[in-house]
């Protein structure tokens, strides 16, 4: 009798160890390196995307439609840019399971309002494409998890669009955001990250810090103040080494705040992030705290 009890106990212990091992393996493989291409393949289309809110657009989506629905985001460049100038971001995040609508505003030599209008039109287009039966993304847009993101005037436009759209969005990302004049971001209800760089002489880092500080306290808000990034780092022709750094955070932010994958928190605030701090990626990195800019990590 004692032998049977011992044997049963041993089997239970071994089963527990096997389960723990499998869970450990699963947790390690579930989180893909956000700086590398993900497991999805890229499909795109431009047909039937005409809209009065922008001049042209392209939708990037995972070819593996059956794995949807997927969270979705807008994406714009800045002054003089077309959506193709930001394809390095769209090409990457789509492989991690996101839908992207890249847009060129009606006047890419205009002010922030042009990009704000484009972002709002892009969100509306994602929703309408989700219900258009002939659309390649019909039924696969997770309309409860939408984001706006953009660069320079498109980054400022993304913040302004987020302030206007309120609870329609879950996330906002602003790359070196530029504002033409005064602004009010109190209406933002989406978790938001602002990025800047020490070598940016166009969208002044101090002004980006001011935008970050003006975000509502009620949201999750983060400032990524990269070492070495210039204003032009954020377009296709920017440094590929800096692009990889940016993609780690752009993708991790989307996986954590838009897709709800807690495994990516380590890249934003945990051990992986600490490694990047030690590698001198950042001049400053703030989370939910006011900052004057400079002086290292303050989350």
C-alpha positions, 0 to 999 in steps of 0.5 A: 500500500505504501509503495502504491502511494509513493508511486502515485505521489511520484507520478503527480510530481513528475506530471507537475514538473512536465506541465511547469516545463511546458508552460515555461517553454510556451511563455518563452516562445509566445513572445517574439522578438519585437525587433525582428519580423513576426510570424505573419506574412504581408498582404496589401491593397489600395483599391476602394480606399478613396476618401475625402479625408486623405489623398491616397492610402494603402492597407497592410494586413496579415495574409493569414486572415483566419488568425484574425481579427487583428488590432488596427492602426493608422500611419502617416508621415510628416511634411512632404511625406507620402505613406510610402515614406513610412513603409518600414514601420507598416511592413514590420508591424503587419508581420506581428499581427496588425492591420495598418492603413497608411495615408497621405494627407490631402495637403502634405505641405499644410498644417496639423489639421491635414493630418488630423483629418487623415487619421480620423478618416483612416479610422472610419475607413478601417471600420467601413472596410471591416463591414464591406463584404468585398474588402480584403479585410472584411470581418478581420478588423478588431474595431475595439482595439484601434490606434493612430500613429504618425511622424512629425506633423503626422505625429502631432495630427495623431495626438490631435485626432486622439483628443477628438476621437476619445474612447474610440481609440485604445492607443496613440503613438507619436514619432517626433511629433510637431505642432504648428501652434497651440494644442489641447490634448485633454480629450485623449483617452487612449494610452499614449507614447511620444518619441523624440531624439537628442539630435532632432533639431526640427521637432524640438525634444523640449516641445515633445516633452511638453506634449508628453507632460500635457497628456491626461494623468488618467491614461498610461503615458510614456516618453521615449527619448532616444539617444542619437535620433534625428528628425529624419531617422523616422522615414525610410531613409533613416539609419537602419540601426536606429530603425531596429531600436524604434521597432522594438518599442513601436511593436512592443507598445502595440502588442502590450497596449493594443493587443493585450499581450502582457508578455511584451511588458518586459520590453517597455518597463522590465528586464529587456528595457533595462538592458536597452537602458544599459546599452545607452539607447535612451537619454530619458525614459519616463512612464506616468511621470512628468519630466523635464527631459534628460537625466536617465530613466524615470519610470 
